[in-house]
């Protein structure tokens, strides 16, 4: 029995710019928590280094 190959076609009525903007917004939303966590870690590390420098 021969396997049938699946073909998917998507119709996107938007311009390339609109599509790119939408994808960018999705990526930003998905990675927001990760970026927030990394920024918090960097802030904490910086605060610890400042504390040690004052000693």
C-alpha positions as CSV (number, residue, x, y, z in Angstrom):
1,X,0.0,0.0,0.0
2,X,1.5,3.3,-1.1
3,X,1.5,6.2,1.4
4,X,-0.3,9.3,0.2
5,X,1.7,12.5,0.5
6,X,-0.2,15.3,2.3
7,X,-0.1,18.8,0.8
8,X,-1.1,21.8,2.8
9,X,-1.8,25.2,1.2
10,X,-2.6,28.3,3.2
11,X,-4.3,31.3,1.7
12,X,-2.9,34.5,3.3
13,X,-4.7,37.6,2.0
14,X,-2.4,39.9,4.0
15,X,0.7,41.7,2.7
16,X,4.1,40.4,3.7
17,X,4.5,43.3,6.0
18,X,1.3,42.7,7.9
19,X,2.1,39.0,8.2
20,X,5.6,39.7,9.5
21,X,4.2,42.2,12.0
22,X,1.7,39.6,13.3
23,X,4.4,36.9,13.6
24,X,6.6,39.3,15.5
25,X,3.8,40.1,17.9
26,X,3.2,36.4,18.5
27,X,6.9,35.8,19.2
28,X,7.1,38.8,21.6
29,X,4.0,37.5,23.5
30,X,5.4,34.0,23.7
31,X,8.8,35.1,24.9
32,X,7.7,37.9,27.3
33,X,7.8,35.8,30.4
34,X,11.3,34.4,29.5
35,X,12.6,37.9,28.9
36,X,11.1,39.1,32.2
37,X,12.7,36.3,34.1
38,X,16.1,36.9,32.6
39,X,15.8,40.7,33.3
40,X,14.9,39.9,36.9
41,X,17.9,37.6,37.3
42,X,20.3,40.2,35.8
43,X,18.8,42.9,38.2
44,X,19.3,40.6,41.2
45,X,22.9,39.8,40.2
46,X,23.6,43.4,39.6
47,X,22.2,44.3,43.0
48,X,24.3,41.6,44.7
49,X,27.5,42.9,42.9
50,X,26.7,46.5,44.0
51,X,26.3,45.3,47.6
52,X,29.6,43.5,47.6
53,X,31.4,46.5,46.1
54,X,30.2,48.8,48.9
55,X,31.8,46.5,51.5
